């Protein structure tokens, strides 16, 4: 690859925020931009497009100012779950990309898979605002389970854990369920007299911006003290995610193969205790004894940059899948990934 004046933009557009990186071919991060959520299923098409534009436009301007040519984009976008989602999101993304510049457009969980494996082959399970599980194999096949929400049987994301904890706290308080320290911890943290006081925060015209998923880390706090109810909530979430990861792996891999298992998302990457991760690994390893689990150690947006690099080399199509006959190897070099990983979430342009 000719590295002179060549640059890539990776985008991780989630349900809570959008992160974008501008990096050169050797992995040097030139600029980073954060903007709002970009799941069009939650905030609408115009809102999602606005967040994407706010993240991408400054990076393109920075590249132009530095004399860099952006040669590929890698987009991981929350809400890209069905063919009709791809069509809708592509309409949002295409006008933001300069003419004739190729891009990869995938669900944001694939950024985690690409960032946490040498070549994007394996299974990734995420627990952030919501849960999802995806896989790619070396031939370009893809498998997925989840990502559509509780209405379609999904469970294990921050919103799910928070909702379960709220219910358990209330039920424990009034005697309908086992006693738990969740109630007092939630009330103290939220600075309310009674847990039901936060009902107003869910109203559409509430003056307080509130994301239910933001309560999930509090469940880890209580679980770390040995509270059995809190521990059970996290353990159940991990077992459900582990089931999804195992079933996804079974669609593409044989049980005697080595299996890269990447765990990402805020709750799996930064959860105070490892109970969820342990449950996931146990569920997958029972079927795939050669499982190689890893907790993603970089920001998922780094996976977007790597997907853009793959695209530029012709290794992947727009849908992100490895093209038949593409040379598989750890790519890019470890030094490139190491430089990308130096991008800190708090750095902004």
TIMI-706130 format. One record per residue (C-alpha): residue number from 1; y, x, z. Coordinates in Angstrom, 2 decimals. Example, Ala and Ser with C-alpha at 12.3 -4.5 7.8 and 13.67 -1.06 7.14 Angstrom:
REM TIMI-706130
 resi      yy      xx      zz
    1   -4.50   12.30    7.80
    2   -1.06   13.67    7.14
REM end
This chain:
REM TIMI-706130
 resi      yy      xx      zz
    1    0.00    0.00    0.00
    2    3.47    1.30   -0.85
    3    5.24    1.17    2.51
    4    8.74    2.02    1.26
    5   11.16   -0.89    1.95
    6    8.24   -3.30    2.31
    7    8.26   -5.88    5.10
    8    6.35   -8.92    6.30
    9    7.24  -12.01    8.29
   10    4.75  -13.63   10.64
   11    5.36  -17.05   12.20
   12    3.58  -18.70   15.13
   13    4.90  -22.26   15.19
   14    3.54  -24.08   18.22
   15    4.00  -27.29   20.13
   16    6.43  -25.69   22.59
   17    8.20  -22.94   20.65
   18    8.26  -21.03   17.37
   19    8.09  -17.23   17.30
   20    8.70  -15.14   14.19
   21    8.46  -11.39   13.61
   22    9.85   -9.17   10.87
   23    7.77   -6.00   10.61
   24    7.32   -3.14    8.18
   25    3.99   -2.15    6.66
   26    3.36    0.45    9.38
   27    3.67   -2.23   12.07
   28    7.17   -1.40   13.24
   29    8.82   -4.56   14.50
   30   12.32   -4.81   13.08
   31   13.41   -8.14   14.56
   32   12.10  -11.14   16.43
   33   13.39  -14.69   16.60
   34   12.46  -17.61   18.85
   35   13.26  -21.25   18.14
   36   12.06  -24.70   19.16
   37    8.73  -26.49   18.65
   38    7.45  -27.04   15.11
   39    4.55  -29.49   15.37
   40    5.70  -32.23   13.03
   41    3.20  -34.64   14.57
   42    5.21  -34.47   17.80
   43    8.82  -33.97   16.73
   44    8.90  -35.23   13.14
   45    9.18  -33.44    9.83
   46   12.90  -32.71    9.98
   47   12.68  -31.39   13.52
   48    9.79  -29.11   12.59
   49   11.54  -27.85    9.48
   50   14.68  -27.17   11.51
   51   12.74  -25.03   14.00
   52   11.03  -23.12   11.19
   53   14.34  -22.50    9.44
   54   15.99  -21.33   12.68
   55   13.24  -18.76   13.12
   56   12.94  -17.53    9.54
   57   16.49  -17.47    8.14
   58   17.82  -14.81   10.54
   59   14.88  -12.55    9.80
   60   15.40  -12.82    6.05
   61   19.07  -11.98    6.60
   62   18.09   -9.00    8.76
   63   15.69   -7.78    6.08
   64   18.36   -8.02    3.40
   65   20.87   -6.18    5.55
   66   18.39   -3.34    6.08
   67   17.37   -3.15    2.44
   68   13.85   -4.41    3.12
   69   11.87   -6.55    0.69
   70    9.75   -9.24    2.34
   71    6.58   -9.31    0.26
   72    4.49  -11.88    2.17
   73    4.59  -14.42    4.98
   74    1.91  -15.50    7.43
   75    2.43  -18.97    8.90
   76    0.36  -20.33   11.77
   77    1.56  -23.88   12.42
   78    0.51  -26.29   15.13
   79   -0.50  -29.68   13.75
   80   -2.11  -28.34   10.57
   81   -5.40  -30.11   11.20
   82   -6.15  -32.15    8.06
   83   -5.56  -31.87    4.30
   84   -2.63  -34.29    4.55
   85   -1.13  -32.11    7.28
   86   -1.30  -29.11    4.97
   87    0.57  -31.03    2.29
   88    3.26  -32.15    4.74
   89    3.73  -28.72    6.32
   90    3.71  -26.95    2.97
   91    6.67  -29.12    1.98
   92    8.49  -27.87    5.06
   93    7.57  -24.22    4.55
   94    7.93  -23.74    0.80
   95   11.75  -24.09    0.63
   96   12.11  -21.44    3.36
   97   10.16  -18.80    1.42
   98   11.90  -16.84   -1.35
   99   10.65  -17.55   -4.86
  100    7.39  -15.88   -5.86
  101    6.70  -14.51   -2.37
  102    3.10  -15.35   -1.38
  103    2.22  -16.74    2.02
  104   -0.69  -17.79    4.20
  105   -0.48  -21.24    5.78
  106   -3.00  -22.00    8.54
  107   -3.31  -23.72   11.87
  108   -1.73  -21.56   14.57
  109   -5.10  -20.93   16.25
  110   -6.05  -18.75   13.28
  111   -3.21  -16.40   14.25
  112   -5.06  -15.86   17.53
  113   -8.31  -15.21   15.68
  114   -6.70  -12.69   13.34
  115   -4.77  -10.94   16.10
  116   -7.80  -10.60   18.35
  117  -10.40   -9.31   15.86
  118  -10.61   -6.33   13.50
  119  -10.75   -8.53   10.39
  120  -10.40  -12.18   11.39
  121  -14.14  -12.80   11.60
  122  -15.30  -14.65   14.69
  123  -14.32  -17.60   16.88
  124  -11.01  -18.27   18.59
  125  -10.51  -20.81   21.33
  126   -7.04  -21.69   22.54
  127   -5.64  -23.47   25.55
  128   -1.90  -23.84   25.35
  129   -0.04  -27.11   25.16
  130   -3.27  -28.44   23.64
  131   -6.75  -27.06   22.92
  132   -8.30  -25.96   19.65
  133  -11.26  -23.95   18.36
  134  -11.58  -22.28   14.95
  135  -13.82  -19.76   13.18
  136  -13.99  -17.70   10.01
  137  -16.98  -15.74    8.76
  138  -17.06  -12.73    6.44
  139  -17.69  -14.84    3.34
  140  -14.57  -16.98    3.73
  141  -16.21  -20.00    5.31
  142  -14.25  -21.88    7.95
  143  -15.23  -24.12   10.88
  144  -13.12  -26.05   13.35
  145  -13.53  -28.40   16.28
  146  -10.64  -30.07   18.05
  147   -6.90  -29.87   17.69
  148   -6.31  -33.61   17.30
  149   -5.71  -34.67   20.91
  150   -7.33  -36.70   23.65
  151   -7.50  -39.77   21.43
  152  -10.10  -37.95   19.34
  153  -12.09  -36.50   22.23
  154  -10.29  -33.17   22.70
  155   -9.79  -31.79   26.20
  156   -8.82  -28.47   27.74
  157   -5.15  -27.88   26.97
  158   -2.23  -27.71   29.35
  159   -1.31  -31.35   28.89
  160   -4.89  -32.42   29.63
  161   -5.12  -30.27   32.75
  162   -1.74  -31.46   34.01
  163   -2.62  -35.12   33.49
  164   -5.93  -34.68   35.31
  165   -4.20  -32.85   38.15
  166   -1.56  -35.55   38.54
  167   -4.25  -38.20   38.73
  168   -6.35  -36.18   41.18
  169   -3.31  -35.49   43.37
  170   -2.36  -39.14   43.53
  171   -5.92  -40.34   44.09
  172   -6.47  -37.76   46.79
  173   -3.27  -38.82   48.50
  174   -4.18  -42.50   48.75
  175   -7.89  -42.03   49.43
  176   -9.34  -42.96   46.05
  177  -10.47  -39.38   45.53
  178  -11.22  -36.22   47.49
  179   -8.39  -34.59   49.42
  180   -6.60  -31.81   47.56
  181   -3.62  -29.54   48.07
  182   -2.43  -30.43   44.57
  183   -0.22  -33.25   45.81
  184    1.85  -31.20   48.25
  185    2.13  -28.27   45.85
  186    3.32  -30.47   42.99
  187    5.83  -32.32   45.16
  188    7.22  -29.06   46.53
  189    7.47  -27.40   43.14
  190    9.03  -30.42   41.45
  191   11.43  -31.03   44.36
  192   10.70  -34.75   44.69
  193    9.93  -36.89   47.72
  194    6.97  -38.65   46.13
  195    4.94  -37.71   43.10
  196    5.61  -41.06   41.48
  197    9.30  -40.09   41.31
  198    8.56  -38.03   38.20
  199    7.60  -41.20   36.31
  200   11.24  -41.42   35.21
  201   10.94  -38.04   33.53
  202    8.51  -39.45   30.99
  203   10.95  -42.10   29.75
  204   12.38  -41.50   26.24
  205   15.97  -41.64   27.55
  206   15.35  -39.39   30.54
  207   18.18  -36.89   31.01
  208   15.64  -34.31   32.18
  209   13.64  -32.44   29.56
  210   10.07  -32.38   30.82
  211    6.86  -31.13   29.29
  212    3.78  -32.28   31.16
  213    1.88  -29.15   30.10
  214    4.31  -27.07   32.17
  215    2.50  -28.31   35.30
  216   -0.80  -26.65   34.33
  217    0.03  -23.23   35.88
  218    0.48  -25.02   39.21
  219   -3.17  -26.03   39.07
  220   -4.07  -22.34   38.87
  221   -1.91  -21.69   41.93
  222   -3.81  -24.26   43.99
  223   -7.18  -23.20   42.61
  224   -6.45  -19.59   43.62
  225   -6.34  -20.81   47.23
  226   -9.87  -22.14   46.92
  227   -9.03  -25.82   46.49
  228  -12.23  -27.38   45.14
  229  -10.49  -30.17   43.23
  230   -8.21  -27.75   41.38
  231  -11.09  -25.38   40.72
  232  -13.16  -28.26   39.35
  233  -10.39  -29.28   36.96
  234  -10.15  -25.78   35.51
  235  -13.91  -25.29   35.42
  236  -14.41  -28.56   33.55
  237  -11.71  -27.62   31.05
  238  -13.38  -24.25   30.47
  239  -16.80  -25.83   30.00
  240  -15.40  -28.23   27.42
  241  -13.70  -25.40   25.55
  242  -16.89  -23.36   25.76
  243  -18.86  -26.23   24.25
  244  -16.40  -26.41   21.37
  245  -16.56  -22.65   20.83
  246  -20.37  -22.66   20.83
  247  -20.63  -25.56   18.40
  248  -18.05  -23.99   16.11
  249  -19.92  -20.67   16.12
  250  -23.19  -22.41   15.29
  251  -21.69  -23.67   12.04
  252  -21.16  -20.13   10.71
  253  -23.17  -17.57   12.67
  254  -26.75  -16.86   13.68
  255  -27.58  -16.56   17.37
  256  -28.68  -12.91   17.03
  257  -25.41  -11.79   15.43
  258  -22.58  -10.05   17.22
  259  -19.88  -12.63   17.77
  260  -16.24  -11.88   18.39
  261  -14.85  -14.53   20.76
  262  -11.07  -14.51   21.18
  263   -9.46  -16.50   23.98
  264   -5.77  -17.21   23.55
  265   -2.98  -19.55   24.50
  266   -0.88  -19.39   27.65
  267   -3.54  -20.68   30.04
  268   -6.29  -18.35   28.85
  269   -4.06  -15.33   28.44
  270   -2.00  -15.70   31.61
  271   -4.04  -17.97   33.87
  272   -3.82  -16.71   37.45
  273   -7.59  -16.78   37.99
  274  -10.33  -16.42   35.34
  275  -12.31  -19.59   36.06
  276  -11.63  -21.16   32.65
  277  -12.40  -17.96   30.76
  278  -15.61  -17.43   32.69
  279  -16.81  -20.93   31.86
  280  -16.07  -20.42   28.16
  281  -17.91  -17.11   27.97
  282  -20.91  -18.51   29.86
  283  -21.22  -21.46   27.49
  284  -21.02  -19.32   24.34
  285  -23.19  -16.46   25.61
  286  -26.01  -18.86   26.46
  287  -26.47  -19.40   22.72
  288  -25.04  -16.11   21.40
  289  -26.18  -13.32   23.73
  290  -24.30  -10.68   21.72
  291  -20.94  -12.36   22.29
  292  -18.02   -9.94   22.55
  293  -15.31  -11.83   24.44
  294  -11.72  -10.69   24.51
  295   -8.58  -12.18   25.99
  296   -5.84  -11.85   23.41
  297   -3.64   -8.98   24.51
  298   -0.81   -9.45   22.04
  299    1.46  -12.31   21.12
  300   -0.21  -14.67   18.59
  301    2.66  -14.14   16.15
  302    1.24  -10.64   15.54
  303   -1.68  -12.42   13.88
  304    0.78  -14.04   11.50
  305    2.04  -10.64   10.43
  306   -1.52   -9.41    9.90
  307   -2.32  -12.47    7.79
  308    0.75  -11.72    5.68
  309   -0.48   -8.15    5.18
  310   -3.91   -9.44    4.17
  311   -2.27  -11.81    1.68
  312   -0.22   -9.04    0.14
  313   -3.39   -7.01   -0.42
  314   -5.14   -9.96   -2.03
  315   -7.73  -10.22    0.74
  316   -6.88  -13.83    1.54
  317   -5.72  -16.90   -0.28
  318   -2.97  -19.25    0.82
  319   -5.45  -21.10    3.04
  320   -6.11  -17.88    4.94
  321   -9.80  -17.58    4.10
  322  -11.23  -14.24    3.05
  323  -11.64  -14.14   -0.69
  324  -15.18  -13.60   -2.03
  325  -15.78   -9.93   -2.69
  326  -12.84   -8.77   -0.58
  327  -13.57   -5.44    1.07
  328  -14.15   -6.08    4.76
  329  -13.13   -3.38    7.18
  330  -10.99   -3.09   10.27
  331   -7.60   -3.68    8.73
  332   -4.98   -2.54    9.18
  333   -5.26    0.73   11.04
  334   -5.22    0.62   14.83
  335   -1.82    2.30   14.87
  336   -0.31   -0.60   12.94
  337   -1.70   -3.17   15.36
  338   -0.51   -1.07   18.30
  339    3.04   -1.04   16.98
  340    2.99   -4.77   16.40
  341    1.80   -5.34   19.95
  342    4.96   -3.69   21.24
  343    6.91   -6.84   20.30
  344    7.73   -8.50   23.62
  345    8.13  -12.25   23.89
  346   11.55  -11.91   25.47
  347   13.03   -9.84   22.63
  348   15.29  -11.87   20.39
  349   17.73  -11.30   17.57
REM end
